[in-house]
Amino acid sequence: MKSFLKLCFYIYKRFIKDFLKIARPLSNLPNKDVVFKFDEECSATFQTLKNKLTTAPVMIAPEWNKDFELMCDASDYAVGAVLG
């Protein structure tokens, strides 16, 4: 959950309107002093974020006259990249 939220916050928050309001029920789950309780509200929040990340208009056509940022990550068995 922590990795999912970090990825969403770091890369996709600017593409999702009211991202912080939507993600609030999930944001307290990874804290040390909070019991991890994935209830119905958390499940609905996760589904909402997942839906917003996988449906239009998440991505838009690039502006070719601007610079791009390439973010890469690798592990022992996979390589991933995001063009921003």
C-alpha positions as CSV (number, residue, x, y, z in Angstrom):
1,M,0.0,0.0,0.0
2,K,2.8,2.4,0.9
3,S,4.5,1.8,-2.5
4,F,1.3,2.3,-4.4
5,L,0.5,5.6,-2.6
6,K,4.1,6.8,-3.2
7,L,3.9,6.0,-6.9
8,C,0.5,7.7,-7.3
9,F,1.5,10.7,-5.3
10,Y,4.9,11.2,-7.0
11,I,3.8,10.7,-10.6
12,Y,0.1,10.8,-11.0
13,K,-1.3,13.3,-8.4
14,R,-1.2,16.2,-11.0
15,F,-3.4,14.2,-13.4
16,I,-6.1,13.3,-10.8
17,K,-8.3,16.1,-9.6
18,D,-8.6,16.2,-5.8
19,F,-6.1,13.4,-5.5
20,L,-5.3,14.1,-1.8
21,K,-9.0,14.2,-0.8
22,I,-9.6,10.9,-2.6
23,A,-6.5,9.2,-1.1
24,R,-7.0,10.3,2.4
25,P,-8.5,7.1,3.8
26,L,-5.5,5.1,2.5
27,S,-2.8,7.6,3.6
28,N,-3.0,6.7,7.3
29,L,-2.7,3.0,6.7
30,P,1.2,2.8,6.5
31,N,1.8,4.8,9.7
32,K,3.6,3.1,12.6
33,D,1.0,3.8,15.3
34,V,-2.1,3.0,13.3
35,V,-3.6,-0.5,13.1
36,F,-3.7,-1.6,9.4
37,K,-7.5,-2.0,8.8
38,F,-8.4,-2.2,5.2
39,D,-12.2,-1.6,5.5
40,E,-14.9,-0.9,3.0
41,E,-14.0,2.8,2.7
42,C,-10.3,1.9,1.9
43,S,-11.4,-0.6,-0.6
44,A,-13.7,1.9,-2.3
45,T,-10.9,4.5,-2.3
46,F,-8.4,2.0,-3.8
47,Q,-10.9,1.2,-6.6
48,T,-11.6,4.9,-7.3
49,L,-7.9,5.6,-7.6
50,K,-7.3,2.5,-9.8
51,N,-10.2,3.5,-12.0
52,K,-8.9,7.1,-12.4
53,L,-5.4,5.8,-13.2
54,T,-6.7,3.4,-15.9
55,T,-9.3,5.5,-17.7
56,A,-9.2,8.6,-19.8
57,P,-8.2,11.4,-19.5
58,V,-5.2,10.3,-17.4
59,M,-2.7,10.8,-20.2
60,I,-2.6,13.6,-22.8
61,A,-0.7,14.0,-26.0
62,P,2.8,15.4,-25.3
63,E,3.9,18.9,-26.2
64,W,6.8,18.1,-28.4
65,N,8.5,21.5,-28.0
66,K,9.0,20.9,-24.3
67,D,11.6,18.8,-22.5
68,F,10.8,15.2,-21.4
69,E,11.9,13.4,-18.2
70,L,12.6,9.7,-18.3
71,M,12.2,7.9,-14.9
72,C,13.5,4.4,-14.8
73,D,13.6,1.6,-12.2
74,A,14.9,-2.0,-12.4
75,S,15.0,-5.1,-10.3
76,D,16.4,-8.6,-10.7
77,Y,13.7,-9.6,-13.1
78,A,12.0,-6.4,-14.6
79,V,12.7,-3.0,-15.9
80,G,10.2,-0.1,-15.9
81,A,10.2,3.4,-17.3
82,V,7.9,6.4,-17.3
83,L,8.2,9.2,-19.8
84,G,7.1,12.4,-18.1
